[in-house]
Amino acid sequence: MKIIDLLQKDTLSLSFEVFPPKTETSFDSVKTATEEIARLRPAFMSVTYGAGGGTSQYTLDIAKNIKAQYNVPTLAHLTCVSSTKETVTQKIKEIKAAGIQNVMALRGDIPAELEGADRSHWDYQHAIDLIVELKATDANFCIGGACYPEIHPESENQKDDIRHLKEKVDVGCDFLTTQMFFDNNLLYNFLYKIREAGITVPIIPGIMPITNANQVERAMRLSGSFMPQRFKSLVDKFGTDPAAMKQAGIAYATDQIIDLYANGIKNVHVYSMNKPDVAEKIQTNLSDILGK
């Protein structure tokens, strides 16, 4: 099933993101974790590509298994940064052959060893290049893209950020999923601005449950996310107690999701970090709201 069809339903939904193993030796444990999350019957599951495409060989394996064993719609991530046209073309062929209709088209992070390198000769400069190729290859692909409620780390300002976002949508992006955020007001303000700019595709908020204090610094480094005082106080109080921090982090994420639903958002995506227990507790907290 195409994700755009799920998003057009007039019901509340919850989906989860998982990531492939970093090494072959960890494949079985990751496969087991993703299967446990699939058993929760989320609206769909996305499977990331891995930094620099390093774990891309396992992305399709995990996505195919979820789809085949649990009939859960899957969204396969595909990044193009520093990749050749031949490599990306082959990946698209493999996605089609696997019967996966949904692709998350991303530029991807620049590998550390290529930071500052001349990119002028690269086949793909931005995610828009990948979206154009996906649509040209198969017009039936349902294509997702990323957006930033605060601002893309490489953008000079939000106005330019939104302009580039509209360009992605105009060439064929069917829906957008946000980077993590911890203050819902940032999302509501962002939605107002992009709708005003003529971006009308569905927006799926991405929520990251912070279940240990070490994740805070990493989340800020990766996304530049604003941490509201309410969240900082939570970490200050419970950060040194792993069990309490986990419970508090799940409660904070649940509260964010409930507020989003209450304010007209129908679909929420949870960055579950391959943690079935966290995914299950959040879904249980929302069981009556979701009708599960």
C-alpha positions as CSV (number, residue, x, y, z in Angstrom):
1,M,0.0,0.0,0.0
2,K,1.2,3.5,-0.8
3,I,1.8,5.7,2.2
4,I,0.0,8.6,0.6
5,D,-3.2,6.5,0.6
6,L,-2.8,5.9,4.3
7,L,-2.3,9.6,5.0
8,Q,-5.5,10.5,3.2
9,K,-7.6,8.3,5.6
10,D,-9.6,10.2,8.2
11,T,-8.1,8.3,11.1
12,L,-5.3,8.7,13.6
13,S,-2.2,6.7,13.0
14,L,1.2,5.9,14.4
15,S,4.3,4.7,12.5
16,F,7.8,3.7,13.5
17,E,11.3,4.1,12.0
18,V,13.9,1.4,12.3
19,F,17.5,1.1,11.1
20,P,19.4,-1.7,9.5
21,P,22.4,-3.4,11.2
22,K,25.8,-1.8,11.0
23,T,27.5,-5.2,10.5
24,E,26.6,-8.6,9.3
25,T,27.1,-10.1,12.7
26,S,24.3,-7.9,14.2
27,F,21.8,-8.7,11.4
28,D,19.8,-11.3,13.3
29,S,19.4,-9.2,16.5
30,V,18.3,-6.1,14.4
31,K,15.9,-8.3,12.4
32,T,14.4,-9.6,15.6
33,A,13.9,-6.1,17.0
34,T,12.3,-4.8,13.8
35,E,10.0,-7.8,13.8
36,E,8.8,-7.1,17.3
37,I,8.0,-3.6,16.3
38,A,6.2,-4.9,13.2
39,R,4.0,-7.1,15.4
40,L,2.6,-3.9,16.9
41,R,0.9,-3.3,13.5
42,P,1.9,0.3,13.0
43,A,0.5,2.2,10.0
44,F,3.8,1.7,8.3
45,M,7.5,1.3,9.1
46,S,10.4,3.2,7.6
47,V,13.9,1.6,7.2
48,T,16.9,4.0,7.1
49,Y,19.7,3.8,4.7
50,G,22.6,4.3,7.0
51,A,25.2,7.1,7.1
52,G,26.9,7.4,3.7
53,G,25.0,4.3,2.5
54,G,27.3,2.1,4.5
55,T,24.5,-0.2,5.6
56,S,22.4,0.1,2.5
57,Q,22.7,-3.5,1.6
58,Y,20.6,-4.4,4.6
59,T,17.9,-1.8,4.2
60,L,16.0,-3.7,1.6
61,D,16.4,-7.0,3.4
62,I,14.8,-5.6,6.6
63,A,12.1,-3.8,4.5
64,K,11.2,-6.9,2.5
65,N,11.0,-9.0,5.6
66,I,8.7,-6.6,7.4
67,K,6.4,-6.4,4.4
68,A,6.4,-10.2,3.7
69,Q,6.1,-11.5,7.2
70,Y,3.8,-9.0,8.8
71,N,2.1,-7.2,5.9
72,V,3.2,-3.9,7.3
73,P,3.7,-1.2,4.6
74,T,7.3,-0.2,4.4
75,L,9.1,2.9,3.4
76,A,12.7,2.3,2.2
77,H,15.1,5.1,2.6
78,L,17.4,5.9,-0.3
79,T,20.2,8.5,-0.2
80,C,22.2,9.8,-3.1
81,V,25.1,11.8,-1.6
82,S,28.4,10.9,-3.2
83,S,26.8,8.0,-5.1
84,T,27.2,7.4,-8.8
85,K,24.2,7.4,-11.1
86,E,24.9,3.7,-11.8
87,T,24.8,2.8,-8.1
88,V,21.5,4.7,-7.5
89,T,19.9,3.2,-10.7
90,Q,20.7,-0.3,-9.4
91,K,19.3,0.4,-6.0
92,I,16.1,1.7,-7.6
93,K,15.8,-1.5,-9.6
94,E,16.2,-3.6,-6.5
95,I,13.5,-1.6,-4.7
96,K,11.1,-2.1,-7.6
97,A,12.0,-5.8,-7.8
98,A,11.2,-6.2,-4.1
99,G,7.7,-4.8,-4.7
100,I,8.2,-1.8,-2.4
101,Q,6.2,1.2,-3.6
102,N,7.4,3.8,-1.0
103,V,10.7,5.5,-1.1
104,M,12.1,8.2,1.3
105,A,14.3,10.2,-1.0
106,L,17.2,11.9,0.9
107,R,20.4,13.6,0.0
108,G,22.0,12.0,3.1
109,D,24.9,13.2,5.3
110,I,28.2,14.0,3.7
111,P,30.7,11.3,4.7
112,A,33.3,12.7,7.1
113,E,36.2,11.9,4.7
114,L,34.5,13.9,2.0
115,E,33.8,17.0,4.1
116,G,35.1,20.1,2.2
117,A,35.6,18.1,-1.0
118,D,34.8,19.4,-4.4
119,R,31.2,18.2,-5.1
120,S,30.7,19.8,-8.5
121,H,31.3,16.5,-10.3
122,W,28.9,14.5,-8.2
123,D,26.0,13.0,-10.0
124,Y,23.6,14.1,-7.2
125,Q,23.9,17.4,-5.4
126,H,20.5,17.4,-3.6
127,A,17.5,15.2,-2.8
128,I,15.6,16.9,-5.6
129,D,17.9,15.2,-8.1
130,L,17.0,11.8,-6.7
131,I,13.2,12.6,-6.6
132,V,13.3,13.5,-10.3
133,E,15.1,10.2,-11.1
134,L,12.6,8.2,-9.1
135,K,9.6,9.7,-10.8
136,A,11.2,9.3,-14.2
137,T,11.9,5.6,-13.4
138,D,8.5,4.8,-12.2
139,A,5.7,7.3,-11.8
140,N,3.9,5.0,-9.4
141,F,6.5,5.4,-6.7
142,C,5.2,7.1,-3.6
143,I,8.0,9.4,-2.6
144,G,8.6,10.9,0.8
145,G,11.0,13.7,1.7
146,A,12.5,15.3,4.8
147,C,11.7,18.7,6.2
148,Y,13.0,20.7,9.2
149,P,10.5,22.6,11.5
150,E,13.4,24.7,12.8
151,I,15.8,25.1,9.8
152,H,18.0,22.8,7.7
153,P,21.5,22.9,9.2
154,E,22.9,24.1,5.9
155,S,20.3,26.7,5.1
156,E,21.0,30.4,5.6
157,N,17.5,31.1,6.7
158,Q,14.1,29.5,7.0
159,K,12.7,31.4,4.0
160,D,15.3,29.8,1.7
161,D,14.8,26.5,3.4
162,I,11.0,26.6,2.6
163,R,11.7,27.7,-1.0
164,H,13.9,24.6,-1.6
165,L,11.3,22.5,0.1
166,K,8.6,23.6,-2.3
167,E,11.0,22.8,-5.2
168,K,11.1,19.2,-3.9
169,V,7.4,19.0,-3.7
170,D,6.9,20.5,-7.1
171,V,9.0,17.8,-8.8
172,G,7.1,14.9,-7.2
173,C,7.5,14.6,-3.4
174,D,4.2,13.1,-2.2
175,F,4.6,13.7,1.5
176,L,7.1,15.1,4.0
177,T,8.4,13.8,7.4
178,T,9.9,16.2,9.8
179,Q,13.2,16.0,11.6
180,M,12.8,15.5,15.4
181,F,11.6,18.4,17.5
182,F,10.8,18.8,21.2
183,D,8.5,21.8,21.2
184,N,5.3,21.4,19.3
185,N,4.8,25.1,18.8
186,L,7.8,25.0,16.5
187,L,5.9,22.6,14.2
188,Y,2.7,24.6,14.3
189,N,4.6,27.7,13.3
190,F,6.4,25.8,10.5
191,L,3.1,24.4,9.2
192,Y,1.6,27.8,9.0
193,K,4.6,29.1,7.0
194,I,4.8,26.2,4.5
195,R,1.0,26.3,3.8
196,E,1.3,30.0,3.2
197,A,4.2,29.2,0.7
198,G,1.9,26.8,-1.2
199,I,3.2,23.5,0.1
200,T,0.0,21.4,0.5
201,V,1.3,17.8,0.7
202,P,0.8,15.8,4.0
203,I,3.3,16.5,6.7
204,I,4.2,13.7,9.2
205,P,5.7,15.0,12.5
206,G,8.7,13.0,13.6
207,I,9.0,12.4,17.3
208,M,12.2,11.1,19.0
209,P,11.7,9.5,22.5
210,I,14.8,10.5,24.5
211,T,15.2,7.6,26.9
212,N,18.7,8.2,28.2
213,A,20.5,11.4,29.0
214,N,23.3,10.7,26.5
215,Q,20.9,11.0,23.6
216,V,20.3,14.6,24.3
217,E,23.7,15.9,23.2
218,R,23.6,13.6,20.1
219,A,20.1,14.8,19.2
220,M,21.2,18.4,19.4
221,R,24.3,17.8,17.4
222,L,22.5,15.9,14.6
223,S,19.5,18.1,14.3
224,G,20.2,21.4,16.1
225,S,16.9,20.9,17.8
226,F,15.7,23.4,20.4
227,M,15.4,21.9,23.8
228,P,12.6,23.6,25.8
229,Q,13.1,24.3,29.5
230,R,10.5,21.7,30.4
231,F,12.5,19.0,28.7
232,K,15.8,20.2,30.1
233,S,14.3,20.0,33.6
234,L,13.2,16.5,33.0
235,V,16.7,15.5,32.0
236,D,18.2,17.4,35.0
237,K,15.9,15.5,37.4
238,F,16.0,12.0,36.0
239,G,19.1,11.8,33.7
240,T,21.2,10.0,36.3
241,D,18.5,7.3,36.9
242,P,18.3,5.1,33.7
243,A,14.9,3.6,34.6
244,A,13.3,6.9,35.6
245,M,14.8,8.7,32.6
246,K,13.4,6.1,30.2
247,Q,9.9,6.4,31.8
248,A,10.0,10.1,31.7
249,G,11.3,10.2,28.1
250,I,8.5,8.0,26.9
251,A,5.9,10.1,28.8
252,Y,7.3,13.3,27.2
253,A,7.1,11.8,23.7
254,T,3.6,10.5,24.4
255,D,2.5,13.9,25.6
256,Q,3.9,15.5,22.4
257,I,1.9,13.0,20.3
258,I,-1.3,13.5,22.2
259,D,-1.0,17.3,21.8
260,L,-0.4,16.8,18.0
261,Y,-3.5,14.6,17.6
262,A,-5.5,17.1,19.7
263,N,-4.5,19.9,17.3
264,G,-5.5,18.2,14.1
265,I,-2.4,16.2,13.2
266,K,-3.6,12.7,12.1
267,N,-0.3,10.9,11.5
268,V,2.8,10.8,13.7
269,H,6.1,9.0,13.0
270,V,8.2,7.8,16.0
271,Y,12.0,7.4,15.7
272,S,12.0,4.2,17.7
273,M,15.7,3.5,17.5
274,N,15.1,-0.3,17.1
275,K,13.7,-0.4,20.7
276,P,10.5,-2.6,20.7
277,D,9.8,-1.9,24.3
278,V,9.8,1.9,23.8
279,A,7.6,1.5,20.7
280,E,5.2,-0.7,22.5
281,K,4.9,1.5,25.6
282,I,4.2,4.6,23.5
283,Q,1.5,2.7,21.5
284,T,0.0,1.3,24.7
285,N,-0.2,4.9,26.1
286,L,-2.2,5.8,23.0
287,S,-4.2,2.6,22.7
288,D,-7.7,4.1,23.3
289,I,-6.8,7.2,21.3
290,L,-5.8,5.1,18.3
291,G,-8.4,2.5,18.9
292,K,-5.9,-0.4,19.3
